[in-house]
Amino acid sequence: MERRLELEKKRQKLAELRRAREERSRNALQVSQQLQESPVSAGGAARRDLDDLVASLVGERPATPTLTIDGSSDAGSDKGNSSAIASPPPYSSSSGSQLPHGGLPHVGRLIPEFTSVDAVIFDIPPKERVVYNKEVQTVEGSFEPQGPTEEEIRQQIKEEFAREEQLRLEILEAERLEKEEVLPQEVPELTDEERKAILQSADFVEFMDHSSKIVERAMTEKYDFMKDYTLGLDDETEDLNGNRMRLVSSFHDDRWTKNRSVTDVGWSSKVRVTVRANEMHPELIVSSYNKNPLAVNEPDGIVCVWNIHLADRPEFVFHSQSDVLTVRFSDFHPNLIIGGTYSGQILLWDTRAKTLPVLKTHLSVGGHTHPVYTMDMVGTQNAHNLISVSTDGTMCSWQLDMLAQPQETLALDFPAHPITDEVAVTALGFPDGETNAFWVGTEEGTVYQANRYARAGSQAGINTVYSYKGHFGPITGLHFHPLFGPVDFSDLYLTCSVDWTVKLWRKRTHSKLAIPDNAVVHPLYSFEAADDYVYDVKWSPTHPAIFGTVEGSGKFDVWNLNMDTEVPVMSTIVGAGKALNKLSWSKDGRHAAIGSSDGHVYVYDIGEMATPHAEDWNILQRTVNEMISTQSHGSNQSEF
């Protein structure tokens, strides 16, 4: 459009130049014609007119000149005389003779007759000629230059022709460019081999994948403008207080997650503070998967990174040679993803790299050789470690940039165990702010407290002073209460098991001098509303009294201890009712990501229930005190 406007302006300018040139040509032609007229002849004609006027007034001679005896005109004779001479009489022609050679006939001597007349003298001044040059000014005193010379006019005409030619060439070039833009470019025809090579090239596949993800993110916001608000709520569950829980997203990919089960799920929750900004991606979810028995050529383990704004496919897909049993984002490096496998390897993937891990541990006696079901990160931004535990009772501490060998290795043995000294760990938990003491859940259903280092009054490894017993099956989940709010509940933790129950515990810190060996600690409370195996349990990161559970019947329960300790406040069947394996809360506490055994990841929004009130901490404190009081007065309780 801009080019067309510019082209139209040039055409108008060219037309104006042509009109101006034609006008100057006409003016030059008129000047040339005037120059060709002789000034002398013009002056003579004017003088003759004046003489005729004078003669007609005097009456002495006719208005037209007559011939004299010598054949000359009398118009220019006797100009200085004060009197006029009368013209002679005409010659007689009676004799009929003429002079030879056509001359006048010979006559006798001509004696003129003189008469006296009164002469009238007209004093007429001659016409003044005014010539202007560079040094002559007008009466008003303004300078009036001479008109252009013929050479200057020619030079101006040449310059005008040059400008017109330049403008004409510019117009032709603009028209050519405009035609090239309008006319479609001729695309060479590709052969089938060339087309196939382009479609299969790595650059083309990467470009299409990246571009289509951007388009799908922009189109992910869905709104049903045909929704009937007079009907009930779809995919929503409401409690007695008006709180609603609704399904937000469901993630599944037929290419990668079909015929696989979700083994773990987690949010990109923690953050690394940098000079630029908080490098956090709260919309990202990571999930791990086991083997697909129907696809022998695909990787045994898969890790997918999902985006809330990209519902139809994963942002990233990472491969593993073994089933990935646990996965998490790095707390301090948002691009790093860590996974524990069935073979015992610890794998590290980078979202800036390809599908294969960038670092991994060796399968040797220095690390894990049994399945790793759980791991955690402890420390700070500048000093942190990855803690992993396998079912052979080995705990390893790793630095993420040095996975060739662990920084430390600790054997978790319990000599008082009736069958084996090794503790098969299936769940691991660190209290917030703790880097030494940790708690592990085992396949036998017992929880043990252990220490990474030997300190005053305690030794490294399993604390044999006491154990936490209450479950009758393998423990599938263990989670400590997060540290936030005005009241510290970080000494509380939850466990779940295949015995269909969830237990609430309070950690003990008694020394060996005060407590006999093999003492038993019982749970504060047991939640027994499940209909199947309870596979995971997690505290809310924002509300002190809320936690969630998922179970084998496909039910997702939300509990609020300030409202009820017998039944959950909200419960819903997720998806097709398949077994739910893992649960993870988002950083804001509103969304819960749930991993299913059919390979789906579901995201639920619990709404305003995630926002606590100021009195919720005090109410929970009273509830916990009542549980402690009931436990201490129970007949079957230990001396605690």
NORDA-V903026 format. One record per helix or strand of 3 or more residues. SS is the DSSP state (A for helix, B for strand). FROM is the first residue (numbers start at 1). TO is the last residue. If there is no record, write none. Layout:
# NORDA-V903026
ss = {SS & SS}
from = {FROM & FROM}
to = {TO & TO}
This chain:
# NORDA-V903026
ss = {A & A & A & A & A & A & B & B & B & B & B & B & B & B & B & B & B & B & B & B & B & B & B & B & B & B & B & B & B & B & B & B & B & B & B & A & A}
from = {2 & 39 & 100 & 150 & 192 & 202 & 236 & 244 & 262 & 284 & 301 & 316 & 324 & 336 & 346 & 372 & 384 & 394 & 408 & 425 & 437 & 446 & 466 & 475 & 492 & 502 & 519 & 525 & 534 & 546 & 555 & 570 & 580 & 591 & 601 & 607 & 616}
to = {36 & 58 & 102 & 182 & 200 & 218 & 238 & 251 & 267 & 289 & 307 & 320 & 329 & 341 & 350 & 379 & 390 & 399 & 411 & 429 & 442 & 451 & 469 & 480 & 497 & 506 & 521 & 527 & 539 & 551 & 560 & 573 & 585 & 596 & 605 & 610 & 632}
